Amino acid sequence: MSKYKSDTEGNLMNLSARESAVLALVASGHSYKEIGIKLKISTRTVQTYMDRSIFKLQANSRSNAIAKYIASHNSII
């Protein structure tokens, strides 16, 4: 059982504002360290937001979460 609770359908609407921001920065190619500095949070906190995003998006990896983020934003354009 995961340490994160989810009753989602695996879409980006279920992410918190901070989870979305971290995912967007990761998708843009920033490292966890760079994101931590930019958002004034620890690298471990960045990792936690990514872990939560991966779980909420029902992704099986960081790469899969990024792919879902990109696909979602490409469908909007």
C-alpha positions as CSV (number, residue, x, y, z in Angstrom):
1,M,0.0,0.0,0.0
2,S,1.3,3.4,-0.9
3,K,2.0,6.1,1.7
4,Y,0.0,8.6,-0.5
5,K,-3.8,8.5,-0.7
6,S,-5.4,8.6,-4.1
7,D,-8.9,8.6,-5.4
8,T,-8.0,10.1,-8.7
9,E,-8.4,9.2,-12.3
10,G,-4.7,9.9,-12.9
11,N,-5.0,13.4,-14.4
12,L,-3.1,16.6,-13.9
13,M,-6.2,18.3,-12.3
14,N,-5.6,16.3,-9.2
15,L,-2.1,17.7,-8.5
16,S,-1.6,20.5,-6.0
17,A,-0.2,23.8,-7.3
18,R,3.3,22.9,-5.9
19,E,3.2,19.4,-7.4
20,S,2.3,20.9,-10.8
21,A,5.0,23.5,-10.5
22,V,7.7,20.9,-9.7
23,L,6.5,18.5,-12.5
24,A,6.6,21.4,-15.0
25,L,10.1,22.3,-14.0
26,V,11.3,18.7,-14.2
27,A,9.6,18.4,-17.6
28,S,11.5,21.5,-18.7
29,G,14.8,19.8,-17.9
30,H,15.6,21.3,-14.5
31,S,17.4,19.1,-11.9
32,Y,16.0,18.6,-8.4
33,K,18.7,20.8,-7.0
34,E,17.9,23.6,-9.4
35,I,14.2,23.3,-8.6
36,G,14.9,23.4,-4.9
37,I,16.9,26.6,-5.3
38,K,14.3,28.2,-7.5
39,L,11.3,27.3,-5.2
40,K,13.3,27.7,-2.0
41,I,12.7,24.1,-0.9
42,S,15.0,21.2,-0.2
43,T,15.9,18.7,-2.8
44,R,14.2,16.0,-0.7
45,T,11.0,18.1,-0.8
46,V,11.3,18.3,-4.6
47,Q,11.6,14.5,-4.6
48,T,8.5,14.2,-2.4
49,Y,6.4,16.3,-4.7
50,M,7.5,14.2,-7.7
51,D,6.7,11.0,-5.8
52,R,3.2,12.3,-5.1
53,S,2.8,13.5,-8.7
54,I,3.8,10.0,-10.0
55,F,1.4,8.4,-7.7
56,K,-1.5,10.7,-8.4
57,L,-1.0,10.5,-12.1
58,Q,-0.9,6.7,-11.9
59,A,2.4,6.8,-13.7
60,N,4.9,4.0,-13.4
61,S,8.0,6.2,-13.5
62,R,9.2,9.8,-13.5
63,S,9.5,9.6,-17.3
64,N,5.9,8.4,-17.6
65,A,4.7,11.3,-15.4
66,I,6.6,13.8,-17.6
67,A,5.1,12.2,-20.7
68,K,1.6,12.5,-19.3
69,Y,2.3,16.2,-18.4
70,I,3.6,16.9,-21.9
71,A,0.7,15.1,-23.6
72,S,-1.8,17.0,-21.5
73,H,-0.3,20.3,-22.4
74,N,0.0,19.5,-26.1
75,S,-3.7,18.6,-26.2
76,I,-4.5,22.0,-24.9
77,I,-2.6,23.9,-27.6
